[in-house]
Amino acid sequence: MCRSIHTLHNFEPEATPDEVHAAALQYVRKIAGTTKPSKANSAAFDRAVEEVAQATRRLLDDLVAATPPKNREAEAAKKRERAIASGRYDR
């Protein structure tokens, strides 16, 4: 469930609101043990996603990088190459 949570710190361009929300959603899904909450739990689930997204954005804004920002496209290409080399990549 958490495979889609990726490092968001120290990239150029910086993480988008959609990326931060997607990471928060995956985190809350993992903690809650469900990908879709019941109607009774929907409000609590949605509130948790929003709060985690806000905390994530604050964290990313406050972190200080000791290295130059990584290029998002170059890192994605490296990841694809590793997946191809390991046989985990379907085109």
Phi and psi in radians as a Rosetta constraint file:
Dihedral C 1 N 2 CA 2 C 2 CIRCULARHARMONIC -1.672 0.35
Dihedral N 2 CA 2 C 2 N 3 CIRCULARHARMONIC 0.171 0.35
Dihedral C 2 N 3 CA 3 C 3 CIRCULARHARMONIC -1.097 0.35
Dihedral N 3 CA 3 C 3 N 4 CIRCULARHARMONIC -0.430 0.35
Dihedral C 3 N 4 CA 4 C 4 CIRCULARHARMONIC -1.535 0.35
Dihedral N 4 CA 4 C 4 N 5 CIRCULARHARMONIC 0.070 0.35
Dihedral C 4 N 5 CA 5 C 5 CIRCULARHARMONIC -1.498 0.35
Dihedral N 5 CA 5 C 5 N 6 CIRCULARHARMONIC 2.040 0.35
Dihedral C 5 N 6 CA 6 C 6 CIRCULARHARMONIC -2.058 0.35
Dihedral N 6 CA 6 C 6 N 7 CIRCULARHARMONIC 2.805 0.35
Dihedral C 6 N 7 CA 7 C 7 CIRCULARHARMONIC -1.039 0.35
Dihedral N 7 CA 7 C 7 N 8 CIRCULARHARMONIC 2.284 0.35
Dihedral C 7 N 8 CA 8 C 8 CIRCULARHARMONIC -1.976 0.35
Dihedral N 8 CA 8 C 8 N 9 CIRCULARHARMONIC -0.168 0.35
Dihedral C 8 N 9 CA 9 C 9 CIRCULARHARMONIC -1.518 0.35
Dihedral N 9 CA 9 C 9 N 10 CIRCULARHARMONIC 2.480 0.35
Dihedral C 9 N 10 CA 10 C 10 CIRCULARHARMONIC 1.158 0.35
Dihedral N 10 CA 10 C 10 N 11 CIRCULARHARMONIC 0.811 0.35
Dihedral C 10 N 11 CA 11 C 11 CIRCULARHARMONIC -2.098 0.35
Dihedral N 11 CA 11 C 11 N 12 CIRCULARHARMONIC 2.642 0.35
Dihedral C 11 N 12 CA 12 C 12 CIRCULARHARMONIC -2.162 0.35
Dihedral N 12 CA 12 C 12 N 13 CIRCULARHARMONIC 2.081 0.35
Dihedral C 12 N 13 CA 13 C 13 CIRCULARHARMONIC -1.259 0.35
Dihedral N 13 CA 13 C 13 N 14 CIRCULARHARMONIC 2.835 0.35
Dihedral C 13 N 14 CA 14 C 14 CIRCULARHARMONIC -1.172 0.35
Dihedral N 14 CA 14 C 14 N 15 CIRCULARHARMONIC 2.901 0.35
Dihedral C 14 N 15 CA 15 C 15 CIRCULARHARMONIC -1.033 0.35
Dihedral N 15 CA 15 C 15 N 16 CIRCULARHARMONIC 2.395 0.35
Dihedral C 15 N 16 CA 16 C 16 CIRCULARHARMONIC -1.450 0.35
Dihedral N 16 CA 16 C 16 N 17 CIRCULARHARMONIC 2.830 0.35
Dihedral C 16 N 17 CA 17 C 17 CIRCULARHARMONIC -0.996 0.35
Dihedral N 17 CA 17 C 17 N 18 CIRCULARHARMONIC -0.623 0.35
Dihedral C 17 N 18 CA 18 C 18 CIRCULARHARMONIC -1.138 0.35
Dihedral N 18 CA 18 C 18 N 19 CIRCULARHARMONIC -0.687 0.35
Dihedral C 18 N 19 CA 19 C 19 CIRCULARHARMONIC -1.170 0.35
Dihedral N 19 CA 19 C 19 N 20 CIRCULARHARMONIC -0.714 0.35
Dihedral C 19 N 20 CA 20 C 20 CIRCULARHARMONIC -1.125 0.35
Dihedral N 20 CA 20 C 20 N 21 CIRCULARHARMONIC -0.757 0.35
Dihedral C 20 N 21 CA 21 C 21 CIRCULARHARMONIC -1.122 0.35
Dihedral N 21 CA 21 C 21 N 22 CIRCULARHARMONIC -0.742 0.35
Dihedral C 21 N 22 CA 22 C 22 CIRCULARHARMONIC -1.081 0.35
Dihedral N 22 CA 22 C 22 N 23 CIRCULARHARMONIC -0.715 0.35
Dihedral C 22 N 23 CA 23 C 23 CIRCULARHARMONIC -1.147 0.35
Dihedral N 23 CA 23 C 23 N 24 CIRCULARHARMONIC -0.734 0.35
Dihedral C 23 N 24 CA 24 C 24 CIRCULARHARMONIC -1.104 0.35
Dihedral N 24 CA 24 C 24 N 25 CIRCULARHARMONIC -0.740 0.35
Dihedral C 24 N 25 CA 25 C 25 CIRCULARHARMONIC -1.075 0.35
Dihedral N 25 CA 25 C 25 N 26 CIRCULARHARMONIC -0.785 0.35
Dihedral C 25 N 26 CA 26 C 26 CIRCULARHARMONIC -1.111 0.35
Dihedral N 26 CA 26 C 26 N 27 CIRCULARHARMONIC -0.704 0.35
Dihedral C 26 N 27 CA 27 C 27 CIRCULARHARMONIC -1.088 0.35
Dihedral N 27 CA 27 C 27 N 28 CIRCULARHARMONIC -0.856 0.35
Dihedral C 27 N 28 CA 28 C 28 CIRCULARHARMONIC -1.130 0.35
Dihedral N 28 CA 28 C 28 N 29 CIRCULARHARMONIC -0.680 0.35
Dihedral C 28 N 29 CA 29 C 29 CIRCULARHARMONIC -1.028 0.35
Dihedral N 29 CA 29 C 29 N 30 CIRCULARHARMONIC -0.759 0.35
Dihedral C 29 N 30 CA 30 C 30 CIRCULARHARMONIC -1.119 0.35
Dihedral N 30 CA 30 C 30 N 31 CIRCULARHARMONIC -0.825 0.35
Dihedral C 30 N 31 CA 31 C 31 CIRCULARHARMONIC -1.121 0.35
Dihedral N 31 CA 31 C 31 N 32 CIRCULARHARMONIC -0.740 0.35
Dihedral C 31 N 32 CA 32 C 32 CIRCULARHARMONIC -1.336 0.35
Dihedral N 32 CA 32 C 32 N 33 CIRCULARHARMONIC -0.357 0.35
Dihedral C 32 N 33 CA 33 C 33 CIRCULARHARMONIC 1.330 0.35
Dihedral N 33 CA 33 C 33 N 34 CIRCULARHARMONIC 0.377 0.35
Dihedral C 33 N 34 CA 34 C 34 CIRCULARHARMONIC -2.619 0.35
Dihedral N 34 CA 34 C 34 N 35 CIRCULARHARMONIC 2.602 0.35
Dihedral C 34 N 35 CA 35 C 35 CIRCULARHARMONIC -1.595 0.35
Dihedral N 35 CA 35 C 35 N 36 CIRCULARHARMONIC -0.356 0.35
Dihedral C 35 N 36 CA 36 C 36 CIRCULARHARMONIC -2.453 0.35
Dihedral N 36 CA 36 C 36 N 37 CIRCULARHARMONIC 1.992 0.35
Dihedral C 36 N 37 CA 37 C 37 CIRCULARHARMONIC -1.270 0.35
Dihedral N 37 CA 37 C 37 N 38 CIRCULARHARMONIC 2.755 0.35
Dihedral C 37 N 38 CA 38 C 38 CIRCULARHARMONIC -1.187 0.35
Dihedral N 38 CA 38 C 38 N 39 CIRCULARHARMONIC 2.903 0.35
Dihedral C 38 N 39 CA 39 C 39 CIRCULARHARMONIC -1.035 0.35
Dihedral N 39 CA 39 C 39 N 40 CIRCULARHARMONIC -0.628 0.35
Dihedral C 39 N 40 CA 40 C 40 CIRCULARHARMONIC -1.150 0.35
Dihedral N 40 CA 40 C 40 N 41 CIRCULARHARMONIC -0.495 0.35
Dihedral C 40 N 41 CA 41 C 41 CIRCULARHARMONIC -1.831 0.35
Dihedral N 41 CA 41 C 41 N 42 CIRCULARHARMONIC -0.021 0.35
Dihedral C 41 N 42 CA 42 C 42 CIRCULARHARMONIC -1.038 0.35
Dihedral N 42 CA 42 C 42 N 43 CIRCULARHARMONIC -0.789 0.35
Dihedral C 42 N 43 CA 43 C 43 CIRCULARHARMONIC -1.125 0.35
Dihedral N 43 CA 43 C 43 N 44 CIRCULARHARMONIC -0.764 0.35
Dihedral C 43 N 44 CA 44 C 44 CIRCULARHARMONIC -1.124 0.35
Dihedral N 44 CA 44 C 44 N 45 CIRCULARHARMONIC -0.716 0.35
Dihedral C 44 N 45 CA 45 C 45 CIRCULARHARMONIC -1.087 0.35
Dihedral N 45 CA 45 C 45 N 46 CIRCULARHARMONIC -0.884 0.35
Dihedral C 45 N 46 CA 46 C 46 CIRCULARHARMONIC -1.093 0.35
Dihedral N 46 CA 46 C 46 N 47 CIRCULARHARMONIC -0.688 0.35
Dihedral C 46 N 47 CA 47 C 47 CIRCULARHARMONIC -1.120 0.35
Dihedral N 47 CA 47 C 47 N 48 CIRCULARHARMONIC -0.721 0.35
Dihedral C 47 N 48 CA 48 C 48 CIRCULARHARMONIC -1.106 0.35
Dihedral N 48 CA 48 C 48 N 49 CIRCULARHARMONIC -0.742 0.35
Dihedral C 48 N 49 CA 49 C 49 CIRCULARHARMONIC -1.045 0.35
Dihedral N 49 CA 49 C 49 N 50 CIRCULARHARMONIC -0.797 0.35
Dihedral C 49 N 50 CA 50 C 50 CIRCULARHARMONIC -1.103 0.35
Dihedral N 50 CA 50 C 50 N 51 CIRCULARHARMONIC -0.762 0.35
Dihedral C 50 N 51 CA 51 C 51 CIRCULARHARMONIC -1.159 0.35
Dihedral N 51 CA 51 C 51 N 52 CIRCULARHARMONIC -0.695 0.35
Dihedral C 51 N 52 CA 52 C 52 CIRCULARHARMONIC -1.173 0.35
Dihedral N 52 CA 52 C 52 N 53 CIRCULARHARMONIC -0.693 0.35
Dihedral C 52 N 53 CA 53 C 53 CIRCULARHARMONIC -1.088 0.35
Dihedral N 53 CA 53 C 53 N 54 CIRCULARHARMONIC -0.735 0.35
Dihedral C 53 N 54 CA 54 C 54 CIRCULARHARMONIC -1.127 0.35
Dihedral N 54 CA 54 C 54 N 55 CIRCULARHARMONIC -0.758 0.35
Dihedral C 54 N 55 CA 55 C 55 CIRCULARHARMONIC -1.121 0.35
Dihedral N 55 CA 55 C 55 N 56 CIRCULARHARMONIC -0.678 0.35
Dihedral C 55 N 56 CA 56 C 56 CIRCULARHARMONIC -1.112 0.35
Dihedral N 56 CA 56 C 56 N 57 CIRCULARHARMONIC -0.784 0.35
Dihedral C 56 N 57 CA 57 C 57 CIRCULARHARMONIC -1.087 0.35
Dihedral N 57 CA 57 C 57 N 58 CIRCULARHARMONIC -0.765 0.35
Dihedral C 57 N 58 CA 58 C 58 CIRCULARHARMONIC -1.056 0.35
Dihedral N 58 CA 58 C 58 N 59 CIRCULARHARMONIC -0.753 0.35
Dihedral C 58 N 59 CA 59 C 59 CIRCULARHARMONIC -1.068 0.35
Dihedral N 59 CA 59 C 59 N 60 CIRCULARHARMONIC -0.862 0.35
Dihedral C 59 N 60 CA 60 C 60 CIRCULARHARMONIC -1.063 0.35
Dihedral N 60 CA 60 C 60 N 61 CIRCULARHARMONIC -0.670 0.35
Dihedral C 60 N 61 CA 61 C 61 CIRCULARHARMONIC -1.184 0.35
Dihedral N 61 CA 61 C 61 N 62 CIRCULARHARMONIC -0.523 0.35
Dihedral C 61 N 62 CA 62 C 62 CIRCULARHARMONIC -1.612 0.35
Dihedral N 62 CA 62 C 62 N 63 CIRCULARHARMONIC -0.334 0.35
Dihedral C 62 N 63 CA 63 C 63 CIRCULARHARMONIC -1.185 0.35
Dihedral N 63 CA 63 C 63 N 64 CIRCULARHARMONIC 2.497 0.35
Dihedral C 63 N 64 CA 64 C 64 CIRCULARHARMONIC -1.938 0.35
Dihedral N 64 CA 64 C 64 N 65 CIRCULARHARMONIC 2.242 0.35
Dihedral C 64 N 65 CA 65 C 65 CIRCULARHARMONIC -1.644 0.35
Dihedral N 65 CA 65 C 65 N 66 CIRCULARHARMONIC 2.396 0.35
Dihedral C 65 N 66 CA 66 C 66 CIRCULARHARMONIC -1.635 0.35
Dihedral N 66 CA 66 C 66 N 67 CIRCULARHARMONIC -0.177 0.35
Dihedral C 66 N 67 CA 67 C 67 CIRCULARHARMONIC -2.121 0.35
Dihedral N 67 CA 67 C 67 N 68 CIRCULARHARMONIC 2.813 0.35
Dihedral C 67 N 68 CA 68 C 68 CIRCULARHARMONIC -1.103 0.35
Dihedral N 68 CA 68 C 68 N 69 CIRCULARHARMONIC 2.660 0.35
Dihedral C 68 N 69 CA 69 C 69 CIRCULARHARMONIC -1.064 0.35
Dihedral N 69 CA 69 C 69 N 70 CIRCULARHARMONIC 2.537 0.35
Dihedral C 69 N 70 CA 70 C 70 CIRCULARHARMONIC -1.470 0.35
Dihedral N 70 CA 70 C 70 N 71 CIRCULARHARMONIC 2.610 0.35
Dihedral C 70 N 71 CA 71 C 71 CIRCULARHARMONIC -1.456 0.35
Dihedral N 71 CA 71 C 71 N 72 CIRCULARHARMONIC 2.131 0.35
Dihedral C 71 N 72 CA 72 C 72 CIRCULARHARMONIC -1.004 0.35
Dihedral N 72 CA 72 C 72 N 73 CIRCULARHARMONIC -0.795 0.35
Dihedral C 72 N 73 CA 73 C 73 CIRCULARHARMONIC -1.188 0.35
Dihedral N 73 CA 73 C 73 N 74 CIRCULARHARMONIC -0.708 0.35
Dihedral C 73 N 74 CA 74 C 74 CIRCULARHARMONIC -1.126 0.35
Dihedral N 74 CA 74 C 74 N 75 CIRCULARHARMONIC -0.718 0.35
Dihedral C 74 N 75 CA 75 C 75 CIRCULARHARMONIC -1.156 0.35
Dihedral N 75 CA 75 C 75 N 76 CIRCULARHARMONIC -0.668 0.35
Dihedral C 75 N 76 CA 76 C 76 CIRCULARHARMONIC -1.131 0.35
Dihedral N 76 CA 76 C 76 N 77 CIRCULARHARMONIC -0.691 0.35
Dihedral C 76 N 77 CA 77 C 77 CIRCULARHARMONIC -1.124 0.35
Dihedral N 77 CA 77 C 77 N 78 CIRCULARHARMONIC -0.730 0.35
Dihedral C 77 N 78 CA 78 C 78 CIRCULARHARMONIC -1.070 0.35
Dihedral N 78 CA 78 C 78 N 79 CIRCULARHARMONIC -0.739 0.35
Dihedral C 78 N 79 CA 79 C 79 CIRCULARHARMONIC -1.106 0.35
Dihedral N 79 CA 79 C 79 N 80 CIRCULARHARMONIC -0.731 0.35
Dihedral C 79 N 80 CA 80 C 80 CIRCULARHARMONIC -1.075 0.35
Dihedral N 80 CA 80 C 80 N 81 CIRCULARHARMONIC -0.769 0.35
Dihedral C 80 N 81 CA 81 C 81 CIRCULARHARMONIC -1.083 0.35
Dihedral N 81 CA 81 C 81 N 82 CIRCULARHARMONIC -0.715 0.35
Dihedral C 81 N 82 CA 82 C 82 CIRCULARHARMONIC -1.126 0.35
Dihedral N 82 CA 82 C 82 N 83 CIRCULARHARMONIC -0.693 0.35
Dihedral C 82 N 83 CA 83 C 83 CIRCULARHARMONIC -1.153 0.35
Dihedral N 83 CA 83 C 83 N 84 CIRCULARHARMONIC -0.713 0.35
Dihedral C 83 N 84 CA 84 C 84 CIRCULARHARMONIC -1.111 0.35
Dihedral N 84 CA 84 C 84 N 85 CIRCULARHARMONIC -0.796 0.35
Dihedral C 84 N 85 CA 85 C 85 CIRCULARHARMONIC -1.089 0.35
Dihedral N 85 CA 85 C 85 N 86 CIRCULARHARMONIC -0.561 0.35
Dihedral C 85 N 86 CA 86 C 86 CIRCULARHARMONIC -1.571 0.35
Dihedral N 86 CA 86 C 86 N 87 CIRCULARHARMONIC -0.075 0.35
Dihedral C 86 N 87 CA 87 C 87 CIRCULARHARMONIC 1.429 0.35
Dihedral N 87 CA 87 C 87 N 88 CIRCULARHARMONIC 0.224 0.35
Dihedral C 87 N 88 CA 88 C 88 CIRCULARHARMONIC -1.683 0.35
Dihedral N 88 CA 88 C 88 N 89 CIRCULARHARMONIC 0.132 0.35
Dihedral C 88 N 89 CA 89 C 89 CIRCULARHARMONIC -1.947 0.35
Dihedral N 89 CA 89 C 89 N 90 CIRCULARHARMONIC 2.171 0.35
Dihedral C 89 N 90 CA 90 C 90 CIRCULARHARMONIC -1.868 0.35
Dihedral N 90 CA 90 C 90 N 91 CIRCULARHARMONIC 2.245 0.35
